[in-house]
């Protein structure tokens, strides 16, 4: 169970709502939303609420809710949609029209394997140039770099093409206020003390309205998968690894090294294990590797952000598959049961292990001594019933 889900259940129990609150009667929720615990309740329902809760929250969000409660309602409805809970479309729109700067253009990339993505905000100038703010934001560490400068429209187009050619990261249009909120969030996470990461110092040159609540952009082209659709989409999530956006998502060798060493030690162990025992120990190592290398909530958000780019570039099924995988991770299940993450770890560690074994074999070439693992797998030794040494 995730910490967020556990905290949500604690709030619901404190407010006298049985079970996990997913099926709480709407008539019981309504009066609680008028009380002093309204914000805490809305946050909890965003984590564990069901269709009934979504209807109640949507009505409140489209009503006269103001201040922190309204922002919390919007966040909770977005979380419910991420989890596949149907939210009334006529009461909460997926993408709202930005206000306070209709001439501001927003561009965003997918996440790379390090959790970095690019966010650009471009504002045409009266003299013909374009004021461009380029930010690099990491999930979960926050804003890494932000720059503001003036370029021509031609230079902006060339820059966009160069980014795609050099890094493979496509920049797609997105509501500027959604992207502005993500940079503000990144600024707060990073601390904002370094001038190279001080977005709030540069922001007044572009935006003169308060930021909205931070949330990943959602594409109207890729509806959030329903509960019935998620299992099928999730089962095929390993196919996402064929996409260029995920080509850098493989485990980093330095982070994977402890698990590669464990697998190597398991294979070289002098203790003879049958195939079932070996498989059990290997799966235990892989399960720990998935949890350590791909933190569920972090990866879920990276998948949500990447899903937007996939949808906006015409790959709707892939986008919805990414959203289904993100929903499974948000729900607090076993990350090792998500085929995408399992494939990343198995194939990634396998590649690193094969490279390491090749290096070791090269070093040992000409040696008269076989390790126990080599002795058990060496064809000549098995055939002649002997080992060298």
C-alpha positions in Angstrom: 0.0 0.0 0.0 1.4 3.4 -0.9 2.0 6.1 1.7 -0.5 8.4 -0.1 -3.2 5.8 -0.2 -2.6 4.9 3.5 -2.9 8.5 4.5 -6.1 8.8 2.5 -7.7 5.8 4.2 -6.7 7.3 7.6 -8.6 10.5 6.7 -11.7 8.6 5.6 -11.7 6.5 8.7 -11.4 9.6 10.9 -14.4 11.1 9.1 -16.4 7.9 9.7 -16.5 6.6 6.1 -16.4 2.8 5.9 -14.1 0.9 3.7 -11.9 2.8 1.4 -14.4 5.4 0.5 -14.7 4.3 -3.2 -18.4 3.6 -2.8 -19.3 6.1 -0.2 -22.8 7.4 -0.6 -23.0 10.8 -2.3 -25.4 12.0 0.4 -22.8 11.3 3.1 -20.0 13.1 1.2 -22.0 16.3 0.4 -22.3 17.6 4.0 -18.7 16.7 4.8 -17.5 18.9 2.0 -19.1 21.9 3.8 -17.2 21.2 7.0 -13.7 22.1 8.2 -12.2 18.8 6.8 -13.3 19.5 3.3 -9.8 19.9 1.8 -8.4 16.8 3.5 -11.5 14.8 2.4 -11.1 16.0 -1.2 -7.5 15.0 -1.3 -8.3 11.6 0.2 -11.1 11.0 -2.4 -8.7 11.8 -5.2 -6.6 8.8 -4.0 -9.3 6.2 -3.3 -12.6 7.6 -4.5 -14.9 6.0 -7.0 -17.5 7.2 -9.5 -19.8 8.5 -6.9 -17.1 10.6 -5.3 -16.1 11.9 -8.8 -19.7 13.1 -9.4 -19.8 15.0 -6.1 -16.3 16.5 -6.6 -17.1 17.5 -10.2 -20.3 19.3 -9.1 -18.4 21.2 -6.4 -15.6 22.1 -8.8 -18.1 23.5 -11.3 -19.9 25.4 -8.6 -18.9 28.2 -6.3 -15.9 26.6 -4.7 -13.0 29.1 -4.3 -9.4 29.3 -3.1 -7.6 26.2 -1.8 -10.7 24.0 -2.0 -11.2 24.7 -5.7 -7.6 23.9 -6.5 -7.8 20.8 -4.4 -11.0 19.7 -6.2 -9.3 20.1 -9.6 -6.3 18.1 -8.5 -8.5 15.4 -7.0 -10.5 15.1 -10.2 -7.4 14.9 -12.3 -6.1 12.1 -10.0 -9.4 10.2 -10.3 -9.1 10.4 -14.1 -5.6 9.1 -14.0 -6.8 6.1 -12.0 -9.5 5.4 -14.6 -12.4 6.6 -12.6 -15.0 8.2 -14.9 -15.4 12.0 -14.3 -18.4 13.9 -15.8 -16.9 15.6 -18.8 -19.4 18.4 -18.8 -18.5 19.4 -15.3 -14.7 19.4 -15.5 -13.0 20.0 -18.8 -9.7 18.1 -19.5 -7.9 21.2 -20.8 -9.0 24.7 -19.9 -8.2 27.7 -22.0 -5.4 29.8 -20.6 -6.1 33.3 -19.5 -3.9 36.3 -19.0 -1.7 35.7 -22.1 -3.3 34.1 -25.1 -0.3 35.0 -27.3 2.0 32.8 -25.1 2.9 29.5 -26.8 3.8 26.4 -24.7 5.9 23.5 -25.9 6.9 20.4 -23.9 8.9 17.2 -24.5 8.5 13.7 -23.1 10.7 12.6 -20.2 14.0 10.9 -20.9 15.6 8.1 -19.0 17.0 10.5 -16.3 13.6 12.0 -15.7 14.4 15.2 -17.6 12.2 17.0 -20.0 12.2 20.4 -21.8 9.5 23.0 -21.4 9.5 26.2 -23.6 7.3 29.2 -23.2 7.4 31.6 -26.3 5.9 35.1 -26.5 5.9 37.1 -29.7 7.4 40.5 -29.4 6.0 43.7 -31.0 9.2 44.2 -32.9 9.0 40.8 -34.6 11.2 38.7 -32.4 10.1 36.0 -29.9 10.9 36.0 -26.2 11.8 32.4 -25.4 12.0 30.8 -21.9 13.6 27.4 -22.1 13.5 25.2 -18.9 14.8 21.8 -18.1 12.7 20.1 -15.4 13.5 16.8 -13.7 11.0 14.5 -12.1 11.3 14.3 -9.1 14.2 16.7 -8.4 12.7 19.8 -10.0 14.1 22.7 -12.1 17.6 22.0 -13.4 18.1 25.0 -15.6 16.1 27.9 -17.0 17.1 30.6 -19.6 15.3 33.6 -21.1 16.3 35.2 -24.4 15.0 36.7 -27.6 15.1 34.8 -30.9 13.5 35.1 -34.3 10.7 32.8 -35.4 13.2 31.2 -37.8 15.7 30.6 -35.0 13.0 29.2 -32.8 12.0 26.7 -35.6 15.7 25.8 -36.1 16.2 25.3 -32.3 13.2 23.0 -32.2 14.5 20.9 -35.1 17.9 20.7 -33.6 16.6 19.5 -30.3 14.7 16.7 -32.0 17.7 15.8 -34.2 20.3 15.7 -31.5 18.3 14.2 -28.6 15.3 12.7 -30.3 13.0 14.7 -28.0 10.0 16.1 -29.8 8.5 19.3 -28.5 4.7 19.5 -28.8 2.2 22.2 -28.1 0.6 22.3 -24.7 -1.5 25.0 -22.7 1.1 27.5 -21.5 -0.5 27.9 -18.1 -0.2 24.1 -17.5 3.5 24.3 -18.4 4.0 27.4 -16.4 2.6 25.6 -13.3 5.0 22.7 -13.9 8.0 25.1 -14.0 6.8 26.8 -10.8 6.5 23.4 -9.1 10.0 22.5 -10.4 11.4 25.8 -9.0 9.9 25.1 -5.6 11.3 21.6 -5.5 14.8 22.8 -6.5 14.8 25.6 -4.0 15.3 28.4 -6.5 18.4 29.8 -4.8 20.6 29.4 -7.8 20.1 32.1 -10.4 20.3 29.5 -13.2 17.2 27.9 -11.6 15.3 31.0 -10.4 12.2 30.8 -12.6 10.3 33.2 -10.4 12.8 35.9 -11.2 12.2 35.6 -14.9 8.5 34.8 -14.8 7.2 38.4 -14.7 8.7 39.0 -18.1 6.2 36.5 -19.5 3.3 36.0 -17.2 1.3 38.4 -14.9 -1.3 36.0 -13.4 -1.0 33.6 -10.5 0.0 30.0 -11.5 -2.6 27.3 -11.5 -2.2 24.0 -9.6 0.6 21.8 -11.1 -0.7 18.8 -13.0 0.5 16.9 -16.0 -1.1 18.0 -19.3 -3.8 15.8 -20.7 -4.6 15.2 -24.3 -8.2 15.1 -25.5 -7.0 12.7 -28.1 -6.3 10.0 -25.5 -9.1 9.5 -23.0 -8.1 8.0 -19.7 -8.6 4.2 -19.9 -11.5 2.7 -18.0 -11.2 0.0 -15.4 -12.2 -2.5 -18.0 -9.6 -1.3 -20.5 -6.7 -1.0 -18.2 -5.8 -4.8 -17.8 -5.5 -5.3 -21.6 -3.5 -2.1 -22.2 -1.3 -2.9 -19.2 -0.5 -6.4 -20.5 1.0 -4.9 -23.7 2.9 -2.1 -21.9 6.3 -3.7 -22.6 5.7 -2.8 -26.3 6.3 0.9 -25.3 10.0 0.1 -25.3 10.0 0.1 -29.1 9.2 3.9 -29.0 12.0 6.4 -29.4 10.7 8.3 -26.4 11.6 5.4 -24.1 14.9 4.5 -25.7 16.9 6.0 -22.8 14.7 4.5 -20.0 17.0 1.5 -19.5 18.7 1.1 -16.1 21.9 3.1 -15.6 24.9 0.8 -15.2 26.0 2.5 -12.0 22.5 2.2 -10.4 22.1 -1.4 -11.6 25.5 -2.6 -10.5 24.5 -4.0 -7.1 21.8 -6.2 -8.7 24.1 -7.3 -11.5 26.6 -8.4 -8.9 23.9 -10.3 -7.0 22.9 -12.2 -10.2 26.5 -12.9 -11.0 27.2 -14.2 -7.5 24.1 -16.4 -7.8 25.3 -17.9 -11.1 28.8 -18.4 -9.8 27.8 -19.8 -6.4 29.4 -23.1 -5.5 26.1 -24.2 -4.0 24.2 -26.3 -6.6 20.6 -25.2 -7.0 17.9 -26.8 -9.1 16.3 -24.7 -11.8 13.3 -23.8 -9.6 15.5 -22.5 -6.8 17.6 -20.5 -9.2 14.5 -18.9 -10.7 13.1 -18.0 -7.3 16.3 -16.3 -6.2 16.6 -14.5 -9.6 13.0 -13.3 -9.4 13.6 -12.0 -5.9 16.6 -10.0 -7.1 14.6 -8.6 -10.1 11.7 -7.6 -7.9 14.0 -5.6 -5.6 15.7 -4.1 -8.7 12.3 -2.9 -10.1 11.4 -1.2 -6.8 14.8 0.5 -6.4 15.4 1.5 -10.0 11.9 2.6 -10.9 10.1 4.2 -7.9 6.4 3.8 -8.7 5.1 7.3 -8.1 8.0 8.9 -9.9 7.7 6.6 -13.0 3.9 7.1 -13.0 4.3 10.8 -13.5 7.0 10.3 -16.1 4.6 8.0 -18.0 1.7 10.5 -17.7 3.9 13.3 -19.1 5.2 11.1 -21.9 1.6 9.9 -22.7 0.7 13.5 -23.6 3.5 13.7 -26.2 2.6 10.3 -27.6 -1.1 11.3 -28.0 -0.3 14.7 -29.5 2.0 13.0 -32.1 -0.7 10.6 -33.2 0.2 7.5 -31.1 -3.0 7.3 -29.2 -2.9 3.6 -28.3 0.6 3.9 -26.9 -0.5 7.0 -25.0 -3.4 5.2 -23.4 -1.1 2.2 -22.6 1.3 4.5 -20.8 -1.7 6.0 -18.8 -2.8 2.5 -17.9 0.7 1.6 -16.6 0.8 4.9 -14.7 -2.6 4.2 -13.1 -1.4 0.7 -12.0 1.6 2.3 -10.3 -0.5 5.1 -8.8 -2.8 2.5 -7.3 0.0 1.2 -5.1 0.3 -2.3 -6.6 3.5 -4.3 -7.1 5.6 -2.4 -9.6 7.2 -5.7 -10.6 3.8 -6.8 -12.0 3.9 -4.0 -14.6 5.2 -5.6 -17.8 6.9 -2.4 -18.9 9.0 -2.1 -15.8 9.7 -5.9 -15.6 11.0 -5.8 -19.2 13.1 -2.7 -18.5 14.8 -4.5 -15.6 15.1 -8.0 -17.1 16.4 -6.8 -20.5 18.5 -4.0 -19.0 20.2 -6.1 -16.4 20.6 -8.9 -18.9 22.5 -6.6 -21.3 24.7 -5.3 -18.6 25.3 -8.8 -17.2 26.2 -10.1 -20.7 28.7 -7.3 -21.2 30.2 -7.8 -17.8 30.6 -11.6 -18.4 32.2 -10.9 -21.7 34.7 -8.6 -20.1 35.4 -11.2 -17.4 35.8 -14.0 -19.9 38.3 -11.9 -21.8 40.3 -11.3 -18.6 40.2 -15.0 -17.8 41.1 -16.1 -21.2 44.1 -18.4 -20.9 43.5 -19.1 -17.2 43.7 -22.7 -16.1 41.1 -22.2 -13.4 37.3 -22.4 -13.8 34.9 -20.8 -11.4 32.2 -23.1 -10.1 29.7 -21.5 -12.4 31.9 -21.9 -15.4 32.6 -25.5 -14.5 28.9 -26.2 -14.3 28.2 -24.6 -17.7 31.3 -25.4 -19.7 30.4 -27.8 -22.4 33.8 -29.5 -22.5 33.8 -30.1 -18.8 30.3 -31.6 -18.9 31.2 -33.8 -21.9 34.4 -35.2 -20.5 33.4 -35.2 -16.9 36.3 -33.1 -15.8 37.4 -29.5 -15.1 40.6 -27.8 -15.8 42.8 -27.1 -12.9 
